[in-house]
C-alpha cells in the first residue's frame, strides 16, 4: 500500500511540475502484456524561466523522458523491468513510423530516469552506471549510451535548491528537509500556486487556490493526518501559505515585503 501511495504522489507531483512545458502521460501502456510507464513526458512549450525554477528536474525535462519513481531502493529486477518498458516503447514508435511511412529516428526515444532513494555500489556497477560530473550533479548515474537510461540516487543529491523537487520524492529525513527548505526559497512566489497548492487542490478537489489555503489552515490544526499525500501537501502548503498571508498583511499595512504576490 505504501508503494502504491508513493507512486500516486510521485505521479501527481511530476504531472503538476512538468505539464506547463510539455505533455505528460500517466500510466502509458506498452506491449500486449500491458506494462505501464509511470510518467511519460514529451516537451512542447519552451518556458526558460519556469524550467529554471524546476532546477535539475527542468534539465531532465529538456528532452522526452520516462520517469519511474521508487519509494524503496530499486532492485535489479525492477531496473530490468523499467528498461523493458523503454524497449517496448521503442518498438511501438517504430511501428508507428512504419504506419505513417516515415523513418524512425532513435533520437526521439525518451531517456529513462529511474528515481530511487538509495542504490548499492554493486547495483550501479552491475548495470555499468557511472556519474558524469562534468555535466551532471552527484547522485546521477548514466548507463551505457545506447541503453538510454540513467539512475537518480535521490539521497546522494546535493541539498541545494536545484535538486529540491527531486528530493521531495525521497523518503525519511531527506524528504523532510526538502519540504522545510521549500518554504525558505526566494522564488516561492513563483512556486506557491504551482505546483504545491495545485497539487493539494488536485488531491482534494478544490476549485480555487484560496479554498485550498483555507482548508490547509483548518487541517493543520488537527493532531493527525492519515493520508500520506495529504501530509506532504499540508506540510508544504502550510509553510508557503503562512508566508503568503504575512505578505498580504504587510502589503495592506503599506509595507514593501519584497516581490509582488502573484495569485
Buried (B, 14 or more C-beta within 10 A) or exposed (E): EEEEEBBBBBBBBBBBBBBBBBEBBBEBBBEEEEBEBBBBBBBEEEEEEBBEBBBBBBBBBEBBBBBBBBBEBBBEEBBEEBBBBBBBBBEBBEEEBEEEEEEBEEEEBBBBBBBBBBBEEEBBEEBEBEBEEEEBBEBBBBBEEEBBBBBBBBBBBEEEBBBBBBBBBBBEEBBBBBBEBBBEBEEBBBBBBBBBBBBBBBBBEBEEBEBBBEBBBEBBEEEEBEEBBBBBBBBBBBBBBBBBEEBEEBEEEEEEBEEEBEE
